C-alpha cells in the first residue's frame, strides 16, 4: 500500500470533508474520491460514512486511521534516520573551541573521528567564549565547546566534563615552603580526574598569595573572569604582571618564575607537560566549571555532531599516562 493513500485517508479524517482534504493535499477532489473508492474496494469495507455531514469514520475507518498514523510516523522517522546516516558519510561540521582545546584535546579527538567518518570535513575555530557565541548566533558555527552558562533561549547543551581550576606557582617561590602541606602532586589530580579518589585535597588559603605576582589569560576569556573572582573571594586583587591567551604559554611563564596563575586540571592531564610547577587545590565554587557542547535549539543537531560529542566525552575520560 502506497504511503500517499495513507496520508489521503488521514487528511480526510482530519478535515471531515473530501473537498477540504483535496485542497490540503493539492490534488483534485475527483482524484481523491476515486483513490479512496479504489482503496475501499480493495479492502472490502467502507472507511467513511458518506451519509453524515460532516463526514465521519466507520469503525473500520477508525482502525485504519489509527494504524495509518503509526505507519506514516515510522516512515518519517525512517527517512530522517537514513538522511542522518547519509549526512554522516559526507558533510561539513564547524566547531568552535577554546585555544587550549584546539591545541591539546582536539588533536586527540580528530584521528578516531576521521576513522569513523572519513568524508566529514571538520573545521575547528578557536576563540573566546563571547567570540564563539557570537559566531554560532550568526550561524557561522554548528557547535561550540565552552563553559556554562549559555543563553538558554538560543542554545541547548550536552555536558562533556567538569574542570577543576587549580593554582600553579613557580617552584622556587618561598611561599611554597610555608604552604607545603597544601601542595598537590600530579598523581593526585590524575586520581581525582579518573574518579579513583573522592578525597579532595585541602584548599590552599588563597589570601596567602595577595603579595604574589600573577599571570592571567586575556580579558574576555572565561578563565580570566574566574581568576579575578577567586582572588576577590579571598579579599584581594591580583597583581597582574603578564597575560596571554594560550594556557601552555602561561604555564611556561609560571615555570620561568614570572608569576603564579590559575589553570584547569585538563591542561595538567592533556597538555603533554614535561615539567610541572607547584599545584594547589582551590576550595571555592568558582574553581569548578562545566565544559559543554552547545548547539542551536531551533533546528535538529546533525548526527555527525552527536557522534563528535560522544567521542569528546569518551576521550576526556581517558587520561594519558604521565
C-alpha atoms as a printed R data frame, in Angstrom:
    type eleno elety resid chain resno       x      y      z
1   ATOM     1    CA   UNK     A     1   0.000  0.000  0.000
2   ATOM     2    CA   UNK     A     2   1.467  3.325 -1.065
3   ATOM     3    CA   UNK     A     3   2.278  5.919  1.580
4   ATOM     4    CA   UNK     A     4   0.244  8.582 -0.269
5   ATOM     5    CA   UNK     A     5  -3.049  6.736  0.181
6   ATOM     6    CA   UNK     A     6  -2.426  6.590  3.940
7   ATOM     7    CA   UNK     A     7  -1.941 10.348  4.011
8   ATOM     8    CA   UNK     A     8  -5.124 10.774  1.938
9   ATOM     9    CA   UNK     A     9  -7.212  8.865  4.484
10  ATOM    10    CA   UNK     A    10  -5.642 10.704  7.437
11  ATOM    11    CA   UNK     A    11  -6.277 14.074  5.810
12  ATOM    12    CA   UNK     A    12  -9.934 13.280  5.072
13  ATOM    13    CA   UNK     A    13 -10.386 12.051  8.649
14  ATOM    14    CA   UNK     A    14  -8.927 15.306  9.972
15  ATOM    15    CA   UNK     A    15 -10.828 17.632  7.618
16  ATOM    16    CA   UNK     A    16 -14.064 15.533  7.623
17  ATOM    17    CA   UNK     A    17 -14.623 16.711  4.071
18  ATOM    18    CA   UNK     A    18 -13.313 15.464  0.719
19  ATOM    19    CA   UNK     A    19 -13.032 18.933 -0.841
20  ATOM    20    CA   UNK     A    20 -11.109 20.442  2.086
21  ATOM    21    CA   UNK     A    21  -8.803 17.416  2.207
22  ATOM    22    CA   UNK     A    22  -8.162 17.675 -1.541
23  ATOM    23    CA   UNK     A    23  -7.194 21.339 -1.176
24  ATOM    24    CA   UNK     A    24  -4.897 20.486  1.678
25  ATOM    25    CA   UNK     A    25  -3.267 17.699 -0.358
26  ATOM    26    CA   UNK     A    26  -3.046 19.805 -3.547
27  ATOM    27    CA   UNK     A    27  -4.967 17.281 -5.643
28  ATOM    28    CA   UNK     A    28  -8.383 17.469 -7.285
29  ATOM    29    CA   UNK     A    29 -11.445 16.337 -5.368
30  ATOM    30    CA   UNK     A    30 -12.491 13.748 -8.037
31  ATOM    31    CA   UNK     A    31  -8.993 12.202 -7.991
32  ATOM    32    CA   UNK     A    32  -9.094 11.935 -4.198
33  ATOM    33    CA   UNK     A    33 -12.577 10.382 -4.229
34  ATOM    34    CA   UNK     A    34 -11.534  7.830 -6.854
35  ATOM    35    CA   UNK     A    35  -8.415  6.886 -4.894
36  ATOM    36    CA   UNK     A    36 -10.420  6.311 -1.705
37  ATOM    37    CA   UNK     A    37 -13.095  4.324 -3.584
38  ATOM    38    CA   UNK     A    38 -10.411  2.044 -5.064
39  ATOM    39    CA   UNK     A    39  -8.880  1.549 -1.604
40  ATOM    40    CA   UNK     A    40 -12.245  0.685 -0.062
41  ATOM    41    CA   UNK     A    41 -12.921 -1.777 -2.903
42  ATOM    42    CA   UNK     A    42  -9.552 -3.451 -2.320
43  ATOM    43    CA   UNK     A    43 -10.187 -3.643  1.438
44  ATOM    44    CA   UNK     A    44 -13.788 -4.773  1.077
45  ATOM    45    CA   UNK     A    45 -15.020 -2.238  3.651
46  ATOM    46    CA   UNK     A    46 -16.075  1.393  3.735
47  ATOM    47    CA   UNK     A    47 -13.774  3.728  5.649
48  ATOM    48    CA   UNK     A    48 -16.107  6.727  5.664
49  ATOM    49    CA   UNK     A    49 -19.797  7.134  6.321
50  ATOM    50    CA   UNK     A    50 -20.789  9.436  3.465
51  ATOM    51    CA   UNK     A    51 -24.380  9.793  4.706
52  ATOM    52    CA   UNK     A    52 -23.327 12.103  7.535
53  ATOM    53    CA   UNK     A    53 -22.328 15.738  7.387
54  ATOM    54    CA   UNK     A    54 -19.633 16.404  8.260
55  ATOM    55    CA   UNK     A    55 -18.075 13.132  7.134
56  ATOM    56    CA   UNK     A    56 -17.414 10.507  9.826
57  ATOM    57    CA   UNK     A    57 -15.263  7.410 10.018
58  ATOM    58    CA   UNK     A    58 -16.730  3.938 10.126
59  ATOM    59    CA   UNK     A    59 -15.378  1.542 12.731
60  ATOM    60    CA   UNK     A    60 -13.075  0.086 10.045
61  ATOM    61    CA   UNK     A    61 -12.025  3.642  9.191
62  ATOM    62    CA   UNK     A    62 -11.123  4.384 12.796
63  ATOM    63    CA   UNK     A    63  -8.893  1.306 12.932
64  ATOM    64    CA   UNK     A    64  -7.369  2.170  9.551
65  ATOM    65    CA   UNK     A    65  -6.539  5.758 10.574
66  ATOM    66    CA   UNK     A    66  -5.059  4.591 13.878
67  ATOM    67    CA   UNK     A    67  -2.545  2.335 12.113
68  ATOM    68    CA   UNK     A    68  -2.039  4.706  9.174
69  ATOM    69    CA   UNK     A    69  -0.788  7.396 11.524
70  ATOM    70    CA   UNK     A    70   1.671  4.958 13.096
71  ATOM    71    CA   UNK     A    71   2.914  3.842  9.679
72  ATOM    72    CA   UNK     A    72   3.345  7.406  8.403
73  ATOM    73    CA   UNK     A    73   5.172  8.373 11.614
74  ATOM    74    CA   UNK     A    74   7.514  5.401 11.294
75  ATOM    75    CA   UNK     A    75   8.108  6.257  7.652
76  ATOM    76    CA   UNK     A    76   9.083  9.802  8.610
77  ATOM    77    CA   UNK     A    77  11.408  8.532 11.327
78  ATOM    78    CA   UNK     A    78  12.996  6.118  8.867
79  ATOM    79    CA   UNK     A    79  13.568  8.856  6.308
80  ATOM    80    CA   UNK     A    80  15.113 11.090  8.971
81  ATOM    81    CA   UNK     A    81  17.452  8.373 10.245
82  ATOM    82    CA   UNK     A    82  18.556  7.479  6.712
83  ATOM    83    CA   UNK     A    83  19.195 11.148  5.890
84  ATOM    84    CA   UNK     A    84  21.282 11.446  9.062
85  ATOM    85    CA   UNK     A    85  23.324  8.384  8.108
86  ATOM    86    CA   UNK     A    86  23.876  9.843  4.665
87  ATOM    87    CA   UNK     A    87  24.931 13.123  6.265
88  ATOM    88    CA   UNK     A    88  27.496 11.321  8.399
89  ATOM    89    CA   UNK     A    89  29.179  9.948  5.291
90  ATOM    90    CA   UNK     A    90  29.652 13.376  3.768
91  ATOM    91    CA   UNK     A    91  29.315 16.884  5.041
92  ATOM    92    CA   UNK     A    92  30.961 19.638  6.990
93  ATOM    93    CA   UNK     A    93  30.956 20.304 10.728
94  ATOM    94    CA   UNK     A    94  32.086 23.697 12.068
95  ATOM    95    CA   UNK     A    95  33.105 23.553 15.738
96  ATOM    96    CA   UNK     A    96  34.093 26.461 17.965
97  ATOM    97    CA   UNK     A    97  36.568 25.667 20.759
98  ATOM    98    CA   UNK     A    98  38.918 27.451 23.137
99  ATOM    99    CA   UNK     A    99  42.572 27.831 22.087
100 ATOM   100    CA   UNK     A   100  43.543 25.263 24.734
101 ATOM   101    CA   UNK     A   101  41.082 22.653 23.465
102 ATOM   102    CA   UNK     A   102  42.164 23.378 19.913
103 ATOM   103    CA   UNK     A   103  45.814 22.701 20.727
104 ATOM   104    CA   UNK     A   104  45.621 19.910 23.324
105 ATOM   105    CA   UNK     A   105  42.380 17.922 23.153
106 ATOM   106    CA   UNK     A   106  41.130 18.291 19.570
107 ATOM   107    CA   UNK     A   107  44.289 16.613 18.154
108 ATOM   108    CA   UNK     A   108  43.406 13.546 20.263
109 ATOM   109    CA   UNK     A   109  39.804 13.517 19.030
110 ATOM   110    CA   UNK     A   110  40.298 14.051 15.290
111 ATOM   111    CA   UNK     A   111  42.089 10.768 14.338
112 ATOM   112    CA   UNK     A   112  39.410  8.372 15.720
113 ATOM   113    CA   UNK     A   113  36.634 10.582 14.348
114 ATOM   114    CA   UNK     A   114  38.232 10.563 10.905
115 ATOM   115    CA   UNK     A   115  38.398  6.784 11.038
116 ATOM   116    CA   UNK     A   116  34.669  6.624 11.660
117 ATOM   117    CA   UNK     A   117  33.662  9.401  9.246
118 ATOM   118    CA   UNK     A   118  36.453  9.939  6.714
119 ATOM   119    CA   UNK     A   119  34.370 12.143  4.420
120 ATOM   120    CA   UNK     A   120  33.072 14.571  7.049
121 ATOM   121    CA   UNK     A   121  35.086 17.791  6.935
122 ATOM   122    CA   UNK     A   122  35.876 19.057 10.437
123 ATOM   123    CA   UNK     A   123  36.572 22.777 10.774
124 ATOM   124    CA   UNK     A   124  37.745 23.899 14.225
125 ATOM   125    CA   UNK     A   125  37.682 27.615 15.024
126 ATOM   126    CA   UNK     A   126  39.220 28.841 18.272
127 ATOM   127    CA   UNK     A   127  38.233 31.942 20.194
128 ATOM   128    CA   UNK     A   128  36.972 33.281 23.485
129 ATOM   129    CA   UNK     A   129  33.559 32.252 24.758
130 ATOM   130    CA   UNK     A   130  31.973 35.551 23.704
131 ATOM   131    CA   UNK     A   131  33.502 35.271 20.229
132 ATOM   132    CA   UNK     A   132  32.253 31.716 19.764
133 ATOM   133    CA   UNK     A   133  28.741 32.538 20.969
134 ATOM   134    CA   UNK     A   134  28.599 35.451 18.540
135 ATOM   135    CA   UNK     A   135  29.657 33.163 15.694
136 ATOM   136    CA   UNK     A   136  27.107 30.455 16.428
137 ATOM   137    CA   UNK     A   137  24.464 33.171 16.741
138 ATOM   138    CA   UNK     A   138  25.317 34.210 13.177
139 ATOM   139    CA   UNK     A   139  25.153 30.543 12.031
140 ATOM   140    CA   UNK     A   140  28.903 30.528 11.364
141 ATOM   141    CA   UNK     A   141  29.315 27.509 13.664
142 ATOM   142    CA   UNK     A   142  27.332 24.298 14.123
143 ATOM   143    CA   UNK     A   143  28.642 23.508 17.602
144 ATOM   144    CA   UNK     A   144  30.541 25.265 20.396
145 ATOM   145    CA   UNK     A   145  32.575 23.660 23.152
146 ATOM   146    CA   UNK     A   146  32.709 26.111 26.030
147 ATOM   147    CA   UNK     A   147  31.741 26.630 29.659
148 ATOM   148    CA   UNK     A   148  28.378 27.263 31.262
149 ATOM   149    CA   UNK     A   149  26.315 29.357 31.392
150 ATOM   150    CA   UNK     A   150  24.935 29.532 27.848
151 ATOM   151    CA   UNK     A   151  21.982 31.581 26.560
152 ATOM   152    CA   UNK     A   152  19.184 29.061 27.097
153 ATOM   153    CA   UNK     A   153  16.838 30.877 24.740
154 ATOM   154    CA   UNK     A   154  19.244 30.167 21.876
155 ATOM   155    CA   UNK     A   155  21.239 27.036 22.678
156 ATOM   156    CA   UNK     A   156  20.833 23.625 24.222
157 ATOM   157    CA   UNK     A   157  23.837 21.760 25.534
158 ATOM   158    CA   UNK     A   158  25.339 18.376 26.369
159 ATOM   159    CA   UNK     A   159  27.758 18.041 29.326
160 ATOM   160    CA   UNK     A   160  31.291 16.947 28.464
161 ATOM   161    CA   UNK     A   161  33.452 17.347 31.551
162 ATOM   162    CA   UNK     A   162  33.733 19.313 34.793
163 ATOM   163    CA   UNK     A   163  37.107 21.018 35.140
164 ATOM   164    CA   UNK     A   164  38.812 21.946 38.394
165 ATOM   165    CA   UNK     A   165  40.719 25.227 38.328
166 ATOM   166    CA   UNK     A   166  43.933 24.992 40.318
167 ATOM   167    CA   UNK     A   167  46.663 27.416 41.318
168 ATOM   168    CA   UNK     A   168  50.060 26.936 39.630
169 ATOM   169    CA   UNK     A   169  53.026 28.513 41.424
170 ATOM   170    CA   UNK     A   170  56.716 28.762 40.392
171 ATOM   171    CA   UNK     A   171  58.671 26.031 42.239
172 ATOM   172    CA   UNK     A   172  61.259 28.419 43.699
173 ATOM   173    CA   UNK     A   173  58.778 30.752 45.396
174 ATOM   174    CA   UNK     A   174  59.452 30.949 49.199
175 ATOM   175    CA   UNK     A   175  55.692 30.748 49.846
176 ATOM   176    CA   UNK     A   176  55.778 27.088 48.804
177 ATOM   177    CA   UNK     A   177  57.783 26.200 51.932
178 ATOM   178    CA   UNK     A   178  55.147 27.717 54.214
179 ATOM   179    CA   UNK     A   179  52.290 26.026 52.354
180 ATOM   180    CA   UNK     A   180  53.901 22.631 51.700
181 ATOM   181    CA   UNK     A   181  51.030 20.690 53.306
182 ATOM   182    CA   UNK     A   182  48.620 22.067 50.697
183 ATOM   183    CA   UNK     A   183  50.670 21.078 47.648
184 ATOM   184    CA   UNK     A   184  49.034 18.566 45.324
185 ATOM   185    CA   UNK     A   185  51.115 16.106 43.273
186 ATOM   186    CA   UNK     A   186  50.157 15.403 39.669
187 ATOM   187    CA   UNK     A   187  49.251 11.821 40.582
188 ATOM   188    CA   UNK     A   188  46.535 13.099 42.917
189 ATOM   189    CA   UNK     A   189  44.973 15.215 40.188
190 ATOM   190    CA   UNK     A   190  45.003 12.204 37.901
191 ATOM   191    CA   UNK     A   191  43.259 10.055 40.521
192 ATOM   192    CA   UNK     A   192  40.629 12.753 41.065
193 ATOM   193    CA   UNK     A   193  40.154 13.157 37.331
194 ATOM   194    CA   UNK     A   194  39.642  9.439 36.796
195 ATOM   195    CA   UNK     A   195  37.378  9.082 39.816
196 ATOM   196    CA   UNK     A   196  39.825  6.750 41.554
197 ATOM   197    CA   UNK     A   197  39.708  9.023 44.582
198 ATOM   198    CA   UNK     A   198  36.889 11.070 46.051
199 ATOM   199    CA   UNK     A   199  39.048 12.717 48.738
200 ATOM   200    CA   UNK     A   200  39.735 16.255 47.598
201 ATOM   201    CA   UNK     A   201  42.969 17.753 48.925
202 ATOM   202    CA   UNK     A   202  42.597 20.678 51.339
203 ATOM   203    CA   UNK     A   203  42.179 24.003 49.622
204 ATOM   204    CA   UNK     A   204  45.081 26.416 49.965
205 ATOM   205    CA   UNK     A   205  44.382 29.674 51.868
206 ATOM   206    CA   UNK     A   206  44.378 31.805 48.734
207 ATOM   207    CA   UNK     A   207  44.720 35.034 50.706
208 ATOM   208    CA   UNK     A   208  48.324 33.992 51.394
209 ATOM   209    CA   UNK     A   209  49.105 34.890 47.774
210 ATOM   210    CA   UNK     A   210  47.961 38.516 47.938
211 ATOM   211    CA   UNK     A   211  51.572 39.749 47.616
212 ATOM   212    CA   UNK     A   212  52.429 37.375 44.762
213 ATOM   213    CA   UNK     A   213  52.558 38.253 41.050
214 ATOM   214    CA   UNK     A   214  50.012 36.714 38.680
215 ATOM   215    CA   UNK     A   215  49.877 35.807 35.001
216 ATOM   216    CA   UNK     A   216  46.308 35.670 33.743
217 ATOM   217    CA   UNK     A   217  44.513 34.900 30.489
218 ATOM   218    CA   UNK     A   218  43.349 37.813 28.363
219 ATOM   219    CA   UNK     A   219  40.235 39.717 29.485
220 ATOM   220    CA   UNK     A   220  37.223 38.208 27.731
221 ATOM   221    CA   UNK     A   221  38.335 34.653 28.437
222 ATOM   222    CA   UNK     A   222  36.232 32.775 30.979
223 ATOM   223    CA   UNK     A   223  39.322 31.796 32.946
224 ATOM   224    CA   UNK     A   224  40.291 35.462 33.347
225 ATOM   225    CA   UNK     A   225  36.910 36.231 34.891
226 ATOM   226    CA   UNK     A   226  37.138 33.230 37.226
227 ATOM   227    CA   UNK     A   227  40.712 34.091 38.245
228 ATOM   228    CA   UNK     A   228  39.641 37.589 39.257
229 ATOM   229    CA   UNK     A   229  36.635 36.137 41.102
230 ATOM   230    CA   UNK     A   230  38.787 33.646 43.026
231 ATOM   231    CA   UNK     A   231  41.154 36.385 44.159
232 ATOM   232    CA   UNK     A   232  38.313 38.743 45.064
233 ATOM   233    CA   UNK     A   233  36.667 35.968 47.095
234 ATOM   234    CA   UNK     A   234  39.956 35.748 49.012
235 ATOM   235    CA   UNK     A   235  39.733 39.525 49.688
236 ATOM   236    CA   UNK     A   236  42.464 40.770 47.343
237 ATOM   237    CA   UNK     A   237  43.004 41.944 43.779
238 ATOM   238    CA   UNK     A   238  45.728 40.075 41.868
239 ATOM   239    CA   UNK     A   239  48.932 41.868 40.889
240 ATOM   240    CA   UNK     A   240  48.866 41.050 37.161
241 ATOM   241    CA   UNK     A   241  52.332 41.185 35.579
242 ATOM   242    CA   UNK     A   242  51.514 39.492 32.257
243 ATOM   243    CA   UNK     A   243  48.658 37.991 30.242
244 ATOM   244    CA   UNK     A   244  48.370 35.505 27.402
245 ATOM   245    CA   UNK     A   245  45.537 33.802 25.513
246 ATOM   246    CA   UNK     A   246  47.386 30.446 25.362
247 ATOM   247    CA   UNK     A   247  47.328 28.358 28.544
248 ATOM   248    CA   UNK     A   248  50.501 26.447 27.736
249 ATOM   249    CA   UNK     A   249  52.335 29.740 27.272
250 ATOM   250    CA   UNK     A   250  51.014 30.880 30.636
251 ATOM   251    CA   UNK     A   251  52.276 27.667 32.233
252 ATOM   252    CA   UNK     A   252  55.707 28.241 30.660
253 ATOM   253    CA   UNK     A   253  55.754 31.735 32.185
254 ATOM   254    CA   UNK     A   254  54.898 30.241 35.579
255 ATOM   255    CA   UNK     A   255  57.782 27.795 35.261
256 ATOM   256    CA   UNK     A   256  60.107 30.661 34.316
257 ATOM   257    CA   UNK     A   257  59.341 32.269 37.684
258 ATOM   258    CA   UNK     A   258  57.428 35.264 36.332
259 ATOM   259    CA   UNK     A   259  54.341 34.652 38.461
260 ATOM   260    CA   UNK     A   260  51.550 32.325 39.524
261 ATOM   261    CA   UNK     A   261  48.400 31.533 37.569
262 ATOM   262    CA   UNK     A   262  45.104 29.651 37.624
263 ATOM   263    CA   UNK     A   263  44.810 26.769 35.170
264 ATOM   264    CA   UNK     A   264  42.268 23.971 34.526
265 ATOM   265    CA   UNK     A   265  43.221 20.453 35.519
266 ATOM   266    CA   UNK     A   266  42.571 19.360 31.917
267 ATOM   267    CA   UNK     A   267  45.770 21.216 30.996
268 ATOM   268    CA   UNK     A   268  47.659 19.103 33.532
269 ATOM   269    CA   UNK     A   269  46.100 15.929 32.139
270 ATOM   270    CA   UNK     A   270  46.199 16.617 28.393
271 ATOM   271    CA   UNK     A   271  48.810 19.333 27.915
272 ATOM   272    CA   UNK     A   272  51.722 16.907 27.432
273 ATOM   273    CA   UNK     A   273  53.654 18.825 30.083
274 ATOM   274    CA   UNK     A   274  57.251 17.739 30.645
275 ATOM   275    CA   UNK     A   275  57.871 19.875 33.741
276 ATOM   276    CA   UNK     A   276  55.288 20.912 36.310
277 ATOM   277    CA   UNK     A   277  55.118 23.858 38.705
278 ATOM   278    CA   UNK     A   278  53.732 23.528 42.236
279 ATOM   279    CA   UNK     A   279  49.969 22.965 42.240
280 ATOM   280    CA   UNK     A   280  47.401 23.896 44.865
281 ATOM   281    CA   UNK     A   281  43.728 22.969 45.023
282 ATOM   282    CA   UNK     A   282  41.361 25.939 45.418
283 ATOM   283    CA   UNK     A   283  38.336 25.325 47.649
284 ATOM   284    CA   UNK     A   284  35.856 27.706 46.016
285 ATOM   285    CA   UNK     A   285  32.744 27.013 43.876
286 ATOM   286    CA   UNK     A   286  34.199 29.367 41.253
287 ATOM   287    CA   UNK     A   287  37.052 26.885 40.812
288 ATOM   288    CA   UNK     A   288  34.714 24.368 39.174
289 ATOM   289    CA   UNK     A   289  33.438 24.891 35.645
290 ATOM   290    CA   UNK     A   290  31.366 22.647 33.385
291 ATOM   291    CA   UNK     A   291  32.551 22.220 29.833
292 ATOM   292    CA   UNK     A   292  29.624 21.595 27.495
293 ATOM   293    CA   UNK     A   293  28.835 21.279 23.802
294 ATOM   294    CA   UNK     A   294  26.185 23.781 22.778
295 ATOM   295    CA   UNK     A   295  24.125 23.895 19.595
296 ATOM   296    CA   UNK     A   296  21.138 25.916 18.310
297 ATOM   297    CA   UNK     A   297  17.755 24.980 19.741
298 ATOM   298    CA   UNK     A   298  15.833 25.917 16.597
299 ATOM   299    CA   UNK     A   299  16.985 23.017 14.431
300 ATOM   300    CA   UNK     A   300  17.954 19.347 14.887
301 ATOM   301    CA   UNK     A   301  21.574 18.711 15.762
302 ATOM   302    CA   UNK     A   302  23.412 16.925 12.900
303 ATOM   303    CA   UNK     A   303  24.168 13.279 13.569
304 ATOM   304    CA   UNK     A   304  27.807 13.984 12.786
305 ATOM   305    CA   UNK     A   305  27.825 16.440 15.715
306 ATOM   306    CA   UNK     A   306  26.125 13.915 18.016
307 ATOM   307    CA   UNK     A   307  28.891 11.404 17.322
308 ATOM   308    CA   UNK     A   308  31.591 14.049 17.848
309 ATOM   309    CA   UNK     A   309  30.149 14.929 21.265
310 ATOM   310    CA   UNK     A   310  30.109 11.245 22.244
311 ATOM   311    CA   UNK     A   311  33.751 10.971 21.220
312 ATOM   312    CA   UNK     A   312  34.689 14.084 23.207
313 ATOM   313    CA   UNK     A   313  33.145 12.543 26.318
314 ATOM   314    CA   UNK     A   314  35.000  9.263 25.808
315 ATOM   315    CA   UNK     A   315  38.355 10.904 25.112
316 ATOM   316    CA   UNK     A   316  38.214 13.199 28.146
317 ATOM   317    CA   UNK     A   317  37.574 10.159 30.334
318 ATOM   318    CA   UNK     A   318  40.831  8.567 29.173
319 ATOM   319    CA   UNK     A   319  43.676 10.413 30.869
320 ATOM   320    CA   UNK     A   320  47.060  9.623 29.303
321 ATOM   321    CA   UNK     A   321  49.810  8.151 31.451
322 ATOM   322    CA   UNK     A   322  52.083 10.828 32.872
